[in-house]
Amino acid sequence: MEIIDKKVLEALNNQIKKKATELGSNNVLVHSDIKKLFLFNFKSKTDFINKHLDNLNNIFPEFNIWMPTFNYDFTKTGVFNVLTDNCQIGVLGNYYKQSCDWRTTTPVFNFTGMGDYPIKTINDADIINPFSIGSEFDYLYKTNSIICHYGSDIKATTFIHYVEIISKKLLYRYSKIFNGIVNNNNNSTKVSLDYSVTPMNPRMEYDWDKIYYDLKKDGILQDYRIFNDTNYIMLISTKKLLDYWIHKLNINPFYFLSIQSGLFAKNKVDKLGRGFILQDFE
């Protein structure tokens, strides 16, 4: 197991810290995957997680740290328990939520973090679109925040779905409604989740290699790697990212998709004379 030299890590972290303050302010959304980030000696799994949280706090002392705590059970069970449902996308987020100021009430795509609570209080009969105006992603954009990939791949950038909705160019996803209940403390609220999904057959695949290459080439993404090119940290400004991707989608609404998926989606849209709807596939 390779451990990075403390002085080397400190120097790299200082470089990242400086760049982070240049790119944004207020909040940093951390998408994490720490299974390859053996940066320090540790005594246990808990010690390993705590050292990574300390490392993130050292890099982002001026930011409120957010992490996704996505849980997909709501689409099957119709229930989201804010306080008790586990994060299903990584150990760091699941551990972090135990000590945070809040966890948002959005089914499936919820977050935990520090600082101001980012969304409105939910009420019975609310229809919640997790990627629309008023969402957590919208709050991150409007507060000039940044996205950090901490050991994770660019594929974890769920901000992409907010951009798709905001662009008004989204043709290859369609709205699917999931009804259910959000339990928070002693309150139960009946809501509907308006979830933009892609067809299951064929599945719409994103060209993440192209997306990553373009972001890096055009200076939107700042990339820091260790251990023979292992992902360490990528930094992206939400404002720069949205503006960049909106420009790309204005040129080509299918920009995010792989060649094969893009051809299928374009041919289908041309034949239909409109974007996809639920009845086209379900």
Disulfide bonds with the S-S distance in Angstrom:
none
